[in-house]
């Protein structure tokens, strides 16, 4: 589904170049859920941006469903995103001037889906916000806003969902609820899930965890880890 | 559909209010002012045509060929014919008077009305046609001079005609009122019976024409090439009625105001659009992350702008129409002629303004939205697309230039205003930067509120400099308009003050001078001395004979004018070349009016020969004078030292003011001095005053509209930095700052911006008003000490209040809410 080869990202600084990603090679299969973990500044979000085609690599390439991102311009990447990719962000990224319902309708409208309103309403119902459709983002709590964002992300039925610190701005209980929801719908829709987090609890629920440090992939472990950390069979191997 | 939905959502979000308001104001200003001036011009044109009794007149010393009339009728123009000639008029055996006969066809007058009364001094009534064949109307004076009453017969040549009424006024009386004595109006069909019109008689033949302007133009175009010598086509300019100069300045003012209004609205649009686009970068980043391509984003925003433009054009045009309609309704009574509709052109101009404003001011920042990086969804700190302010400003400046040019049709005015704007903007930018720095240094030694405010001012140095420039430009433009308006109104008040002479007396015989002066001093305010008047013809300049006056060749021609003498220069005359003479001089000198000197190509020192009757008079041009033709006082082209004209036959003239309720005294006067010609200008002066009042009110109204454009600029300017200030205020509150401290800081910050802007605006406005009044509007300049206080104080109050109003949320809502929303 997603494959990278020698993926590098460098940014120019006053005192020379800074390499944020140092040659990443990964492969993510369809329907797999993968967590990218690591400390702040390890390059997690940069990697997510490159995987999703939001940013351009300095070297190397990303293939999504066999399509090389390096060969696409911004508009072609946008079309690819429209077709295959959904997002959930740490800061929710809802449009403040739109109601919850309108925010969910946005991608559907942009793709010219006919019954956008009904579909959007169904998804809001699915995330438990049937009563809040006409509320604006600033009238919703953080958890509610993130549920709207999840509804928006799944409404377009993407093949891949990228989530950037989806619980980063939420308290533990709310975060847990949001995660449950995310994984539930993910399972229902059979979406490939790539999420960036520094929250172990969230990472443990993924099929696989990729650990970044200083821009390099330093570890990979697979297998579910149950919430109490005892059951399941995680396999850790160095890279 | 997506664009419409997006527009509706943005509208609900309050993002579009200022943008739409600025567009609406631009369209309303442009269409309203254009409609207003078009209708006013149209009304004044009709008014001026009344003074010709037609739209065009063909006048000549020979009868015009029949095909000229036939062609006019073929083009469906209305036509009429008029003959004028001097002739003796008899009643009985003894009474005869040299009268000025006017013989008119039934269509006369094509424009305006005749004023008549049932007997010599009866109640005046209006008529749209003169007497029928067999009857005449007589000048009131003739009743006494001929000793006749209504119903009696008089003779013009061999024709006996019945006196039917008194002719009190003719619309075209002013053209050649110094004719040959009292008027007799008869029907043109009676002319053959008179046998007075023979080859060689001094007859003037006129064809009167009226109809649609384009048709008239076609006709004139057809006629002009075949017009023989001695025939001319007369089209009345507005200048002859004393309102010309005033109206031209009013028009210039309205165009200036309108242009400045468009500039202001343009700035407001640019500011609002920039803020709108800055607040939409995140929006676009999200849409792009959801897979929208930049072309689609551009199309959506482009379409939104088009919809917005269409909406603004509709509202603005309706508002513009409403403004001018309201105006013409309020002032209908003051109008001499009800104006026709202005047509659709004003609204097309308004719509085009909206399109140009959107393309030049709003589109550049919005067009860059398509280039927003989708990565912004992950990293909100990514900078927005690079602003290309140099290109944007160039585009805006170009658009303003084009709009002003198209709108005013005046290169000089356009370039003057733009040069003024550019100079003031750069000056303001430099000074503002320096002042803001100075403010910081002063603030370092001041208390904490001041330190906070002034530090904030300086930290956002370039943004604040831009704000000061924008504020000061807006305030400057408003001050300029207020000052120029005040000067215009004052000048008009001075031009026709209460007691302006409204009656002229001509043909006063030398032996009547003392008696007339006594009578006038008892009955009216004698505003002017009695001026002697000698009729003379200028025939030679420096020994070269001039062409005959009816010679169609270009260049200097013989001119017949009224000559007068005076020891001292008349009060409102100015010498522009040469010198006025010694009061007792015996030298053969003449002082010539500027325009006359120009048309005869005369300079000081030239030798001029006049013929007065059959006697030649040789004089040297001693001086050239400029005088105020709009003053309603006796004015003379040629003035001589008293000694030079002594011995020539003179009559005297004067002017005086008579109130409407003293009008009956005039009848007494006419009976007492039947040979004196009275010209009643009171109606004309009242009309002039009416028009001036109307135009003054129009200027006030336009000023209010422009003020709203200025207010929008101020609002847009304040809003452009509100987000930063809100954010900083919220952080300060989160850190424990008291509301008073933050509010105080905001007040000081905006008040300081206002003060700098007001000060700069005052200096710039004073300079601009000097330049405008001296070079563009042809008025006298005097400094305006009052604005030196008013400018800065008003600016502090307005900008301070607007700033606090817009930033009130920072102290009224919980800091967390503010921080979450930003």
Interface residues (C-beta under 8 A of the other chain):
Chain A: X45 X48 X49 X52 X54 X55 X74 X75 X78 X79 X80 X81 X82 X83 X85 X87 X89 X91 X93 X95 X96 X97 X98 X102 X106 X107 X109 X110 X111 X138 X156 X164
Chain B: X2 X5 X9 X10 X12 X13 X15 X282 X283 X286 X287 X288 X289 X290 X291 X292 X293 X294 X295 X296 X373 X374 X375 X377 X378 X379 X380 X817 X820 X821
